[in-house]
Amino acid sequence: MKDAKAEEMRIKAKYKEMILKGKIRLPIDVAKKLTGPDTAYHLYKAKNNRDRG
């Protein structure tokens, strides 16, 4: 049981890292669900910077 939970946490952390670094692109709502509310600020900031040019 602990191994499955640890693997899930490792995978989520890896996806969170890829999302924040811009290596994968997802709709903001999906990315927010994968990364959690603590990271939402960074996602919105990055999106706004891209939109500004």
N, C-alpha and C positions, 0 to 999 in steps of 0.2 A: 504494500500500500504506500509506504513512504517513498519508494523508488518511483512509482507512477506520479506522485505529487511533485517530487523533485524534478522529474523530466518535464512535466507540464510547466513548472516555473522557469526552467531553463529555456524552453522553447519560447515562452512568452517574453522573456527578457531579450532573447535574440531578435524577435520580431520588433520589439520596442526600439532596440538599438538601430535596426535597419530603417524603421519608419523615421526616427529622429534624424538620421544621417541622410535621408532622402534617397536611399538605395532602392526602396520600393515606394510606389505611390498608391494610395488608397483614398477613397472618399473620406472627408474629415470625420464624419460620423462613425465610420467603421474603425478608423485609426484611433479615435477617442475611446471606443469600447475596448480595443486591444491593449491600449497603453494605460488607461485609467485616468481619473480626473487630475492627478498630480502632474501629468504631462500635457494636459489640454492647453495650457498657457503657451508652451513652446510650439505646439502645432499651429495654433492661431497666429502666433508671431511669425512663424516661417511662411505661412500661407499669405499673410498680409504683405510681407516683404517681397514675395514672388509677384503678387498682384500689382505692386507699385512699380515694378520694373527693374 
